[in-house]
Amino acid sequence: MEQQNIREHNGVTFSVEEAAAWLLELDRRTKSSQNGRNSIDELASAIFNKVDKVNGKALSTNDFSNEERELLLSFKKSLEEQIINDGGNYDGLEITKGMVIFTNENQQAIINGITGGIKRFTIVNRSTNFLTRINSNADNLEPDALPIELPSGMAQVGIKGFAHFKLSESLNKYEMVNGLGIPYAPEHLGITEKQAIIVKPDGSTEVMELDEVEIYKNAQATPMTKADLNNEFGDKSEGFEVVCPLINSIYKKRSDSTNSNWDKILTETIS
């Protein structure tokens, strides 16, 4: 087709040069600075692949990664409470919240294993009659239940206040990391009045026998010989005393030997 020299548009006649300049100016003003946005096909492709706006989000809002979302949900769970009103043996206690509160008054709650997959949780004991008992590395757990690892090789612990636990993925166990209001270790229950629990330098505990330092023989009416004393008290330590009020005498052991010499101290009754 032969191009005309003069064209008309809306009653105005433009020369070819004027029309070309007008189109060039229009192109300059409407051209996108981004590559791939300056043809009908390119614009159609961009529109087809656009991302729809989601209600509640600005167009520049970034989504959480799966790890960040899991961390946020874990923190939310840590602030929520799970109330347990009944005691008994729990071989696979399902924990779904971060704060597990025991209010049981019917019987003691004994926890052997945990299910639910929560990463961290806190046990709070509000029972007025029972401690919440935790058994370490218990056997015969429910399917999918994980055992609990207590510190310092303790077999059991009784919680009066609270204790924090975390999941150790390397051990595939829950570990007690700290606590407050743990008045005793139940494995030491049953100790006699002649025993005591001591704390060793490494922080572990041990039951030790208490040595008697003296004994009263209120019915002893005759003097005691070295043989008498060693036959009855030969296993006692140096310094052990036998007090005999009827004969105004105190016998004091000189050594740890089972055939020790003894000192006799005469006493006077003051009335």
C-alpha positions as CSV (number, residue, x, y, z in Angstrom):
1,M,0.0,0.0,0.0
2,E,1.4,3.4,-0.9
3,Q,1.7,5.6,2.1
4,Q,-0.1,8.9,1.9
5,N,1.7,12.1,2.7
6,I,-1.2,13.8,4.6
7,R,-3.6,12.1,7.1
8,E,-6.6,13.4,9.0
9,H,-7.5,12.6,12.6
10,N,-10.5,14.1,14.4
11,G,-10.7,16.9,11.9
12,V,-7.0,17.7,12.2
13,T,-4.7,17.1,9.3
14,F,-1.2,15.8,10.2
15,S,1.7,15.4,7.9
16,V,3.5,12.0,7.9
17,E,6.4,13.7,9.8
18,E,4.0,15.1,12.4
19,A,2.2,11.8,12.9
20,A,5.5,9.9,13.3
21,A,6.7,12.4,15.9
22,W,3.3,12.1,17.7
23,L,3.6,8.3,17.8
24,L,7.2,8.5,18.9
25,E,6.2,10.7,21.8
26,L,3.4,8.4,22.8
27,D,5.7,5.4,22.7
28,R,8.2,7.3,24.9
29,R,5.6,8.2,27.5
30,T,4.0,4.8,27.7
31,K,7.0,2.5,27.3
32,S,7.8,0.4,30.4
33,S,11.3,0.6,31.9
34,Q,11.1,-3.2,32.5
35,N,12.0,-5.6,29.8
36,G,9.3,-8.0,28.7
37,R,6.5,-5.5,29.3
38,N,6.3,-3.6,25.9
39,S,4.2,-5.9,23.7
40,I,0.6,-7.2,23.8
41,D,2.0,-10.8,24.2
42,E,4.3,-9.8,27.0
43,L,1.6,-7.9,28.9
44,A,-0.8,-10.9,28.5
45,S,1.8,-13.3,29.8
46,A,2.5,-11.0,32.8
47,I,-1.2,-10.7,33.6
48,F,-1.7,-14.5,33.3
49,N,1.1,-15.2,35.8
50,K,0.1,-12.5,38.3
51,V,-0.2,-13.3,42.0
52,D,-3.7,-12.6,43.5
53,K,-3.9,-10.4,46.6
54,V,-4.7,-12.4,49.8
55,N,-7.2,-10.8,52.2
56,G,-5.4,-9.5,55.3
57,K,-2.0,-9.2,53.5
58,A,-0.4,-6.3,51.8
59,L,1.2,-7.0,48.4
60,S,4.7,-6.8,49.9
61,T,3.9,-9.2,52.9
62,N,6.4,-12.1,53.1
63,D,5.1,-15.5,54.1
64,F,6.7,-17.5,57.0
65,S,8.9,-20.4,56.2
66,N,7.8,-23.8,57.5
67,E,10.5,-23.6,60.2
68,E,9.5,-20.1,61.3
69,R,5.8,-21.1,61.3
70,E,6.6,-24.2,63.5
71,L,8.6,-22.0,65.9
72,L,5.7,-19.5,66.2
73,L,3.2,-22.3,66.9
74,S,5.6,-23.8,69.4
75,F,5.8,-20.5,71.3
76,K,2.0,-20.1,71.2
77,K,1.6,-23.6,72.7
78,S,4.1,-22.7,75.4
79,L,1.7,-20.1,76.7
80,E,-1.4,-22.3,76.7
81,E,-2.5,-24.5,79.7
82,Q,-3.4,-28.1,79.9
83,I,-5.2,-29.1,83.1
84,I,-4.9,-32.7,84.4
85,N,-7.4,-33.4,87.2
86,D,-6.7,-37.1,87.8
87,G,-3.7,-38.9,89.2
88,G,-2.6,-42.4,88.4
89,N,0.1,-44.0,86.2
90,Y,0.8,-42.3,82.9
91,D,2.8,-44.5,80.6
92,G,2.2,-42.2,77.7
93,L,0.9,-38.8,78.8
94,E,-0.2,-36.9,75.8
95,I,1.0,-33.3,76.2
96,T,-0.5,-30.7,73.8
97,K,0.2,-27.5,75.6
98,G,3.3,-25.8,77.1
99,M,2.0,-25.5,80.6
100,V,0.8,-28.8,82.1
101,I,-1.0,-28.2,85.5
102,F,-1.8,-31.1,87.8
103,T,-4.7,-30.5,90.2
104,N,-5.2,-34.1,91.2
105,E,-6.5,-34.9,94.7
106,N,-7.7,-38.5,94.2
107,Q,-4.2,-40.1,94.0
108,Q,-0.6,-39.3,93.0
109,A,0.2,-38.7,89.4
110,I,3.1,-40.8,88.2
111,I,4.6,-39.9,84.8
112,N,6.6,-42.5,83.0
113,G,6.5,-41.4,79.3
114,I,5.4,-38.6,77.1
115,T,3.5,-38.5,73.7
116,G,2.3,-35.6,71.6
117,G,5.7,-34.4,70.1
118,I,5.8,-31.1,71.9
119,K,9.3,-29.6,72.0
120,R,9.2,-28.0,75.5
121,F,6.8,-28.0,78.4
122,T,6.6,-27.1,82.0
123,I,4.9,-29.3,84.7
124,V,3.2,-27.3,87.5
125,N,1.9,-29.2,90.5
126,R,-1.1,-27.5,92.3
127,S,-2.1,-30.6,94.2
128,T,-2.3,-30.0,97.9
129,N,-2.0,-33.7,98.8
130,F,0.4,-35.3,96.3
131,L,3.7,-34.6,94.6
132,T,3.9,-35.2,90.9
133,R,6.3,-38.1,90.5
134,I,8.6,-38.5,87.5
135,N,10.3,-41.8,86.8
136,S,13.5,-41.8,84.8
137,N,13.9,-44.1,81.8
138,A,10.8,-46.2,82.7
139,D,10.0,-49.4,80.9
140,N,6.8,-50.7,79.3
141,L,5.7,-47.4,77.8
142,E,2.8,-46.9,75.5
143,P,3.5,-47.0,71.7
144,D,5.2,-43.8,70.5
145,A,5.8,-42.6,74.1
146,L,9.2,-41.3,74.9
147,P,11.0,-41.8,78.2
148,I,12.2,-39.1,80.5
149,E,15.8,-38.6,81.5
150,L,16.5,-37.1,85.0
151,P,19.7,-35.4,85.9
152,S,22.5,-36.8,88.1
153,G,21.4,-40.4,87.5
154,M,18.3,-39.9,89.7
155,A,15.8,-42.7,89.3
156,Q,12.8,-40.7,90.4
157,V,11.9,-37.2,91.5
158,G,8.9,-35.6,93.2
159,I,7.7,-32.2,92.0
160,K,6.0,-29.9,94.5
161,G,6.5,-26.6,92.5
162,F,7.4,-26.8,88.8
163,A,9.9,-28.4,86.5
164,H,10.9,-27.6,82.8
165,F,11.4,-30.4,80.2
166,K,12.7,-30.3,76.7
167,L,12.8,-32.9,73.9
168,S,16.3,-34.1,73.0
169,E,16.1,-35.3,69.5
170,S,19.6,-36.8,69.7
171,L,18.7,-39.0,72.7
172,N,15.0,-39.4,71.6
173,K,14.0,-38.6,75.2
174,Y,12.7,-35.8,77.2
175,E,15.2,-34.2,79.6
176,M,14.4,-32.3,82.8
177,V,16.4,-29.1,82.5
178,N,15.5,-27.4,85.8
179,G,12.9,-27.1,88.5
180,L,11.8,-25.4,91.7
181,G,10.2,-27.0,94.7
182,I,11.6,-30.5,94.5
183,P,11.9,-31.4,98.2
184,Y,13.3,-34.9,97.9
185,A,14.4,-37.6,95.6
186,P,11.9,-40.5,96.1
187,E,14.7,-43.1,95.7
188,H,15.9,-42.0,99.2
189,L,12.5,-42.6,100.8
190,G,12.6,-45.2,103.6
191,I,15.9,-44.1,105.1
192,T,16.1,-44.6,108.9
193,E,16.7,-42.1,111.7
194,K,20.3,-43.3,111.7
195,Q,20.9,-42.3,108.1
196,A,21.2,-39.0,106.3
197,I,21.2,-37.7,102.7
198,I,24.4,-35.8,101.8
199,V,25.2,-33.8,98.7
200,K,28.6,-34.6,97.2
201,P,30.8,-32.1,95.4
202,D,29.6,-33.2,92.0
203,G,26.0,-32.3,93.0
204,S,24.8,-35.9,93.3
205,T,23.2,-37.3,96.5
206,E,24.1,-40.2,98.6
207,V,22.7,-41.9,101.8
208,M,25.2,-42.3,104.6
209,E,25.0,-43.9,108.0
210,L,25.2,-41.7,111.0
211,D,27.7,-42.6,113.7
212,E,26.5,-42.6,117.3
213,V,28.7,-40.6,119.6
214,E,27.3,-41.8,122.9
215,I,24.9,-44.2,124.4
216,Y,23.2,-44.3,127.9
217,K,23.2,-47.5,129.8
218,N,20.8,-46.4,132.5
219,A,20.4,-49.9,134.0
220,Q,24.2,-50.6,134.3
221,A,24.8,-51.1,138.0
222,T,28.3,-52.6,138.0
223,P,31.6,-51.3,136.5
224,M,32.4,-52.4,132.9
225,T,35.7,-54.0,131.9
226,K,37.6,-53.4,128.6
227,A,36.3,-56.8,127.4
228,D,32.7,-55.8,128.2
229,L,33.0,-52.5,126.4
230,N,34.7,-54.0,123.3
231,N,32.3,-56.9,123.1
232,E,29.3,-54.6,123.0
233,F,30.8,-51.5,121.3
234,G,33.9,-52.6,119.5
235,D,32.5,-51.5,116.1
236,K,32.1,-47.9,117.3
237,S,34.5,-45.1,116.3
238,E,37.2,-43.3,118.4
239,G,35.6,-41.0,120.9
240,F,32.4,-43.0,121.4
241,E,31.1,-42.7,125.0
242,V,29.1,-45.1,127.2
243,V,27.3,-43.2,130.0
244,C,26.4,-45.2,133.1
245,P,24.5,-42.9,135.5
246,L,24.0,-45.5,138.3
247,I,27.7,-45.9,138.8
248,N,28.6,-42.3,138.0
249,S,30.9,-43.3,135.1
250,I,31.5,-42.5,131.5
251,Y,33.7,-44.8,129.3
252,K,35.3,-43.2,126.3
253,K,36.8,-45.2,123.4
254,R,40.4,-44.4,122.6
255,S,40.6,-45.7,119.0
256,D,38.6,-47.3,116.1
257,S,40.0,-50.7,117.0
258,T,37.6,-53.5,118.0
259,N,40.1,-54.2,120.9
260,S,40.5,-50.6,121.9
261,N,41.5,-49.2,125.3
262,W,38.9,-47.1,127.1
263,D,39.1,-44.2,129.5
264,K,36.9,-44.1,132.5
265,I,35.7,-40.7,133.7
266,L,34.0,-40.5,137.1
267,T,31.1,-38.2,137.4
268,E,29.3,-36.5,140.2
269,T,25.5,-36.0,140.4
270,I,24.6,-32.4,141.1
271,S,21.1,-31.9,142.5
